[in-house]
Structure formats: C-alpha cells, structure tokens
Amino acid sequence: MGWQYTVFALPTLCAMITASLLGVYSLRYMRAHGRSSELVAFFAVNVGLVLWTGFSSLKLLQTDPSLKLLFYRLLYFGVAPLGALALLFTLVHTDRVRRITPGLIAAVMTVPVVFLVVLFTNPSGLAIEATRLVETNGLVVMRVDVGLGHVVLQLLYNAVLSVLSTALILYEAARLGRTYIPQAVLVSIGLAAPFVFTACTTLGIPPFGSDSVNLVPTSAAITSAAIGVALFRYRFLDLPPIAYTTAMEESPDGVFVLDADERIVHVNTRGAELLERFGAAVGDPVTAVSSDLDLTTESNDSVRTTRADGETVYLSARSQRLERGDQTVGWVIVLRDVTELHRQKQTILSRNEKLTLLNQIVRHDIRNDMAVILGNAQLVEESVDDEVVRERLDTIIRNGEHATELTENVRNLMATMLDDEETNRPTTLAGPLWAEASAVRDGTADAAVSLPDEPPDVTVVADDMLGTVFRNLLTNAVRHNDADRAEIDVSVEVRDDDALVRIADNGPGVPDNRKETVFGRGEKGLESPGTGLGLYLVDTIVSGYGGDMWVEDNEPRGAVFVVRLRRA
C-alpha cells in the first residue's frame, strides 16, 4: 500500500472523524439533557456518515479486488438510509414531529432496505453490472458500473428525499425571515452536498471524473462541517428554530411587531384578541392600545389603559428594539393583562398598611401599658402580707409576663411579614445560641441547660431574628416541662452544607400525630390544635432563612426540636 492511497484517503478520514465527533457530542448531550426526537435524528445522520466514510476509506486503502467490492457494498449501510434520515431530521427540525409516525418511518426506510438486499444478492446485475480496476495517478481504484436498480433505488430515491428536505428548510427560511436564513442555508448545504458531488461525478466535472478517485465520500466533511457550524452557532439542538414561531403563536401573552413608525404590522392570536378589546386593528399606531406605552424600556412596567367598553385595565409591557446596523427598523412588544394581579397587589398594600399600624400599636401602646401593669403589680406585691392577695398578684404578674412575651412574639412575627428588604446574611451561630441558652439557664432556677464544651466555629444564613428562634425553643422546653427539674441539652452538628441545632428536653414529648401541627403548618395555620404563636414564629423565621425544622422523640422521654440552617 503506497503513500498515494493514504493521501487520497485523508479527506474521507477527516470526514469520518468530524461525523464521529458530532455523533459523540449528540450522544453525550442526550445523556446530559435527555433524549429528544431531534437529537435522535441528528445522531442517526452522523452514524450514517461515519459508516459511509469509514468503509469508503477502507475500500480505497485495499488492493485486493474482492475486499474492495466487499467494502463497497458495506459502505451503503451508511449511504442507503441517508436520504430517509435527512428527511426525518428535517421534519423534526421544522417542528413537524407529529408527521413522524411508525408508518412513515417504515415507508421511507423500505426502499433503503430493499436496495441493500438487491446490492448483496445482485439478481441479474440489477445493482452492479460490472466492476473494473483502473489505474489513475499511480493508484489502482475500482470502478463500478451500476445497474438500473442502483440508479432508481439509491441515486434517484435519495436525491428526491434530499430535494424535499432542502425545500422544507428553505420554505421555513422564507416564512420566518432573515433571522433564520443563515442557519437554513448551512443546513441546506449540509443536506445537498453529497448529491451535488454525485451529480458532478456523473457528469465528469473536474476534479470529479468517472475514472478517477471517488471524491463523493469527502462530501460528508461538508455535511458534517455545515451542520456542525449551525449546531454550535445557532444552538438548534437546544431549540429548533421553528419553535420560536410556535412559541409566539401559542404564547398566552399578546405579541406585537411594530415598524419604525410604531405602527402595528403583525400580532399573534392573543395580540389580535387584545386589539379587538381595545377597538384597534393591525395598521393602527400602538397608541391605539395605550398612549402610555413606553417603547424605550425593556422592564415589566404596568400601564393603565381603557378598553373599548370603558373598563379600566392594566397591562404589563415589555419591549425590544429591532435594529439593522445603527438604525431602528421596528419593535417587538409583549403585553399581558395583569388587571387582576394589580387588584390583588392593591389589596395586599392596603393590608400591609393596616398591619403596619397594628404593629405600631403592639410595639408601643400595648407593651408600654403591660410594663406599667407589671411594675405596679410587683410594687404592690412587695407591700402586701395577705397570702390570698399575694397569690392573686402572682397570677396577675405571671399572666402579665406571658402577655408581654406574646406581644414580643407578635411584634417579631409582624416584622418578618412587613420587611420587604433582604436581611439574610452570614451570621455566627454560636453567638445568639450561647447568649439565649445562658439567659434561660441563669434566669430559671428550676431548669438545667447544658451546652457543648466548645462553641462551633460556623456561620449560617440568618439575621438578627436568630436569637428569637432559640429563645422561643428554650423557653418552651422549660415552660411545657412536667418533670421536677427541666433538663435541656443543646447540641450542634456541623455538616458540609448545613448545621443542625438540637434542643432536647425531658418533658412529656410531642405525639406523632401532632409533630406537624405543633408548628401551625397546613391550611389551618395558627388554628391548628396545640399550636403556639412562638413555634409558628420560629418556623416562619427559619423557613425565611432557607432552612427547616422538625421535632423528634427524645430518649427515654421528652422531645428534641431540630433546627437546620444553611451554612453561609
């Protein structure tokens, strides 16, 4: 085997490598993003190209006539179905997936299967009339005189399917306009290249010739390169181009295309409905819909306008300038009727105003009044010797302190509801946890609170309300404890992505059927049986941090409240 064979086989080998790389890419893409009809069709086309170019290279590199003939026949396992595969790929690419049925696949693949049978059996020379060895440029190549079956079942059939595929692509280019034309041209070149090379070879147009080295397999390089450029330049495996048109027509929003004079030149179905509601039509200026539309913004601004029947509506508007060079040639506007959303927003704003007022009352008036009540009750208790009166004063003070605590929880809960700004930030876990645990331990004589020997060196996603979380859980563990002495054990587990804080007690525990409702979760919220405002507040705050919490059983008795916080 001489160096001439390798040199002439090199373009075909390059074509095979290109098709192989694209096939591997599409296979990996399917594994990463899932299988789709377009990916499968694209992969099948590349498999056909690899078989064609691979066996063509082997045929050229062989000197044994019998092996050359064998590889000649084998290469048609890649060539014979190429026209059918190209048509199926085009149907998927132009969003005609519903046309691809098992019956259609069987129909277009029948001729290639019949041709392969005829090629290998060759009855009456129907596929191959004769073969001969020809020396050209120092190379010995095999020339095949094809029969009528080869011309009809292979050349003519694939040419018809190639023309049909190219016509579909170009039709979409004409329908979708200039944006799709470059991509359509690339795909069309890729589909047509093998058949253009075949025609040039048949006509003997230099450098093609009937008695020279067969250059048709090298057209696979053009096919792979053209489709590969379209693939990476236009990302058509992510979204077929025709899907843009489909998305526009099926969009729930009104899509309006304007010319440079801001006149409506095209709308989708939803846009036509909006025009009818406003008594406008295609050809009218966009101000016929609303005089407040601002084409200079791309934001989701809401504009107020009036329908033809006099009803006031609100539209969400987004606009995009269409440019050619430095010149504006038109606009695309997307409108959505957000009247109901606007009403809901106004209702929420009104409620927030009332909540803000209520929060001010809770924070100032009620807290101040409770402070006065508790202060006077404690002064009276110090000056009274009557045991019955002292017991009643103790009841007043105890319930007053509970009311003060409830007021504090309400204030904190309303603060989380009314705060529009993002307050989450990296927060040291040990600081608020140790401070609150120490406060409960030092302020409660009949409770023992144990902490880890060393504070954990970890920061979590939280804010200034983190201390409120631990204070509520610790005081609940003491208040609802039925043991002679409340024993509270606090532990911290630091993991890769989060930290778990466990607050275990020796109280009565929480039954399984109340482990969810105890936080006020579900449709009833605070009306859930046994729900305390403190636990509802804690769950709300922790959820706002992106964490969660739950309750477990303690051994031998009691409950463990677990707080999971994301690490910062």
Disulfide bonds with the S-S distance in Angstrom:
none
